Amino acid sequence: MQTTQYVLGSRTYALRRYPHPGKYAGGLLIDELVNDMTLDGADEETGYADTTGWYGLLRGPIHMEECKGCSWSHVVGVVVSDCQNVAHRYHLHSDEELFLSAIAGAIVTEDSQGFVSVEYFETATALNEAWADIVRAVDAVLQTEESR
């Protein structure tokens, strides 16, 4: 599987690329996990996928833990009732776990065709500034549509 080097602070992480065509194509393998976390409830969200694009803010860090039942990694705090649960499909490498535990957060975007992209942030300041820009842009589009 192809990897990409992602620099965060003074550390470089080897993160695997998403290996399949479809909604996460061109992204990282961890994008599916992060998107799934927003489906359980993003910290904040704005927009509509069919008009403005949907945006979900997820504040980090994201900590992983080893499941006692199967030894795969799971997001800390996510209750898994059995080892066949869909949450078990995330078998992350150590760099991916370390990267998720180091980020300040992520912004997930879904477009009108269902394609998902994720942008990761090193600092809370950068995350908050990017989020504020998105909210302003979405609000402007929605206000323009309402005035028609």
C-alpha positions in Angstrom: 0.0 0.0 0.0 1.3 3.4 -0.9 2.3 5.9 1.9 2.7 9.6 2.0 5.0 11.5 4.3 3.0 14.0 6.5 5.0 16.5 8.6 3.4 17.6 11.8 5.7 19.8 14.0 9.1 18.2 14.0 7.9 14.7 13.3 7.3 13.0 10.0 4.6 10.4 9.8 4.3 7.6 7.2 0.5 7.6 6.5 -1.1 5.0 4.1 -3.1 6.3 1.2 -6.7 5.1 0.8 -6.3 2.1 -1.6 -9.7 2.0 -3.2 -11.7 4.1 -5.7 -14.7 5.8 -4.3 -15.6 8.4 -1.7 -12.2 8.6 -0.1 -10.1 8.2 -3.2 -7.0 10.4 -3.2 -7.0 10.7 0.6 -5.5 8.8 3.5 -6.6 5.5 5.0 -7.4 7.3 8.3 -9.9 9.6 6.5 -12.5 6.9 6.6 -12.1 6.6 10.4 -12.3 10.3 10.9 -15.3 10.7 8.7 -17.1 7.8 10.5 -16.4 9.6 13.8 -18.3 12.7 12.5 -21.2 10.5 11.6 -21.5 9.7 15.3 -21.5 13.4 15.9 -19.1 16.1 14.8 -18.1 18.7 17.4 -19.7 21.3 15.0 -21.1 21.1 11.5 -22.4 23.4 8.8 -23.7 23.3 5.3 -25.6 20.8 3.2 -23.8 18.3 0.9 -26.2 19.0 -2.0 -25.7 22.8 -2.1 -22.8 24.2 -0.1 -21.0 21.0 0.8 -21.2 19.6 4.3 -18.5 20.4 6.7 -17.8 18.7 10.1 -15.3 19.8 12.7 -13.7 17.2 14.8 -11.5 18.5 17.7 -8.4 16.3 18.5 -6.5 14.7 19.6 -7.9 11.3 18.7 -6.6 8.6 20.9 -6.7 4.9 20.0 -6.6 1.9 22.3 -6.2 -1.9 21.7 -9.3 -3.9 21.9 -9.1 -6.7 24.4 -11.2 -9.0 22.2 -9.3 -8.8 19.0 -6.1 -6.7 19.5 -7.1 -4.2 16.9 -7.1 -0.5 17.5 -10.3 1.4 18.3 -11.0 5.0 19.1 -10.9 5.6 22.9 -14.4 6.1 24.3 -16.2 4.3 21.4 -18.1 1.4 23.0 -17.7 -1.8 21.0 -20.1 -4.6 22.0 -18.5 -7.4 20.0 -15.5 -8.0 17.9 -17.5 -8.1 14.7 -18.5 -4.5 15.1 -17.8 -2.2 12.1 -15.5 -0.2 14.3 -13.0 -3.0 14.2 -12.1 -2.5 10.6 -9.5 0.2 11.5 -6.3 -1.7 11.9 -3.9 1.3 12.1 -0.2 1.4 12.0 1.7 3.0 14.8 2.5 6.2 12.8 -1.3 6.6 12.0 -2.2 6.2 15.7 0.6 8.6 16.7 -0.5 11.1 14.1 -4.1 11.1 15.2 -3.0 11.6 18.8 -0.9 14.6 17.8 -3.4 16.6 15.7 -5.4 19.5 17.0 -8.3 18.4 14.9 -9.7 17.8 11.5 -12.3 19.2 9.1 -14.3 16.7 7.1 -15.9 17.8 3.8 -18.5 15.9 1.8 -19.6 17.2 -1.6 -22.8 16.7 -3.5 -21.5 13.5 -5.1 -20.6 11.9 -1.7 -16.9 12.3 -2.0 -15.2 13.0 1.3 -11.9 14.8 2.0 -10.3 15.5 5.4 -7.9 18.3 6.3 -5.8 17.8 9.5 -4.5 20.6 11.7 -1.5 20.9 13.9 -2.7 23.8 16.0 -6.1 24.8 17.5 -5.6 28.3 16.2 -5.2 27.1 12.6 -8.2 24.7 13.1 -10.4 27.5 14.5 -9.4 30.0 11.8 -10.1 27.5 9.0 -13.5 26.6 10.6 -14.5 30.3 10.9 -13.7 30.8 7.2 -15.8 27.8 6.2 -18.7 28.9 8.4 -18.6 32.5 6.9 -18.5 31.1 3.3 -21.4 28.7 3.9 -23.4 31.4 5.6 -22.9 33.7 2.7 -24.1 31.1 0.2 -27.1 30.3 2.3 -28.0 34.0 2.7 -27.7 34.5 -1.1 -30.0 31.5 -1.7 -32.6 32.8 0.8 -32.7 36.2 -0.8 -33.6 34.8 -4.2 
